[in-house]
Amino acid sequence: MNHTQVFVLAVQETLKNWQILRIAKQQGFGGRNVNEKEDWLCTSVVQIFQDNDSVYPEELGDFISEALFNEFDTVVEDGSLDKICQTLCRYYSSCKSGDSEQVVQSVRQMVAAATASSNVQVHKVENLSDDEDDDKANTSENNLHAQIMQEPCDSAMDTDDKPPKVDEDGWEVVSRSKKK
């Protein structure tokens, strides 16, 4: 696999395993053509890197933010967009300099973490009783925005040894860090 192919794969896996985009897809925010929209987003991000001598995370973030809003009716306010853009820029730089093995390893770790995270979430949903499931269906759209904004994109964000706060619906409440 050459460096360009590694970068394309890294973009696809990073975006497709991004918790924000996964939740938006699961909730039908992308409409009927959600998979085609996701593929378009991945292809467009790769194209941005191919067409420009230098890509800055902030500019990439502006593009992805607009695409998420227009195509997936989703607004990202949890800080994960900045992290995703920095990661993609780092992947591109590594692939361009010939260090694609590091990118492959990083993508493998990210996919494994995302898979583990999604398995926990699926298990949680399956344990709801029928009454709870009906209640969740009635309020899921109203609460989804808040849930997306509160869930971290990965578990590495939690650096405290304190137990997580959990609301009455079983969702972990995440507060913005005061450190920058």
N, C-alpha and C positions, 0 to 999 in steps of 0.2 A: 504494500500500500504506500503510495507516494505522499508527500507532505500536504498536497492540496486535498487529496481524498481524506486524509486524517482530519484536516480542518473542517471539511464539509460534514463528516461524521460527528465531529465534536459539536458543531453548531446544532445539528439535528438532535443529538442526544441531550444537549444542554437545554434547549428550548422545550423539547417534548417531555422532559422530566422535570421541568420547572413547575413547582406546585401551583402557582397562580394559573398558569395555562392549563394544567391538568384539571383543576377545579372548574375553571370556566368551561372547558369541554364537557366535563361530567354533568354540569348543570344545563347544558344546551345553549350556552351563551353565544356560541359560534354559528348557530343555525344548522341547516341541513348539510351544508358544505364544510363542516368544521375541519375535517381532515385535509381537504384541499386548501383551506385558509392557513392551516398550520404548516403545510408543505410550502405554500407561497411565502410565509413569513421566514422560514428557514432559508429558502432560496434567495430571498431578498437580502437577508443579512449577509449571506456569503457574497452576493453580488456587490454589496456596499464595500466590503473589504477588497474585492478584486478590482473595483473601479477607482479606488482612491489610494494615494500614496501613504496617507496616514489617516487612521480612524480614531477618534477620541471617544471614550466611554460616554461622555455627556451627549454627544451628537448621536451616537448609536442608540442611547436611551431615549432621546426625543423621537427617533423613528419608531422604535419598538413600542413606546408608550402610545403613540398615535395609532399604530396598527392595532394594538390591543383594544383601544377605545373604539375604533371604527369597525373592526372585524369581529371582535369578541365581546363588545359592550362591557369592557372591564377596565377599571382604573386601579393602578398599582400604587399603594401608598405605604408599603411595609419596608421599603429600603431594598428589597430583593432585586429590583430592576437595576439599580446601580451595581450591585454585586454581580449580576449576570453579565452586564456589559463589560465590567472590568475583567471578568473571567474570559469572555470571548476575545477581548483585545489581547490578553495574555496568551491565550491559545494560538491566536494568529501570529503573534510575535515569535512564539516558540516554534511553530511549524515553519515560518519563514526563515528562521535561523537554523533549521535542520534538526531541531530537538523534538521530533514528533512522538518519540517513545514516552516522554514525560506527559504529553497531552493524552496519549492513549491510556496511560495509568490513571491519570486524574479523571478521565471520563468513566473509566471502569468503576472507580470508587464512587463517583457521583451517581451512576446508574444503580449500583448496589444499595446505596443509602436511600435513593428515591423509591426503589422497589420495596425495601423494608418499611419505609414510611407509608407507602400506599397499602401495604398488607395490613398494617395496624389500623388504618382508617377504614378499610373494607370490613375488618373484623368488628369494629365499633358499630357500623351500620347494620350488620347482620344480627346483632344482639338486641335490637330494638323490638319491643312488643308491638302488636298490631295497632293498639291505641296510640302508643308513642309515635309509630310510623305515620299514622294519619295526622297527628298534631305537627310532626316535623314537615310533612308535605305542605301543610297550610302556611307554615312560617318560614320554609327553607329559602324562598326567594328574598324575603325581607332580611333574613339573618345572614345570607351568603356574603353580602358586601362586608359586613362586620367581621365574619369569619375569615375572609380572604385577607382583610387588613390586619388581623391579629395573629395569623399563623406564620411562623418563621419559615423561610424557604429550606432550611435544613437545621438539624439539631446542633450543629456546631455553634450556633448563635447563643446558646445558653451557656454562660460561663459561671453562673452562681451555683453554690451548693444548696441553695434553698429549694424546697419542693415547689413545683409549679402550682400556680393558682388555677383552679378549675371552676368554671361557672356551672349553673344548675343544669345545663344541657350536656355537660361532660366535655366541653371544649376548653382547651388550655388557653388562659388569658395571658397574652404577651404584651409587655410594656416596652416602649422605646427606651433604649439605653441612653444614659446621660453622657456616656463617653463618646467622643468623636475622633 
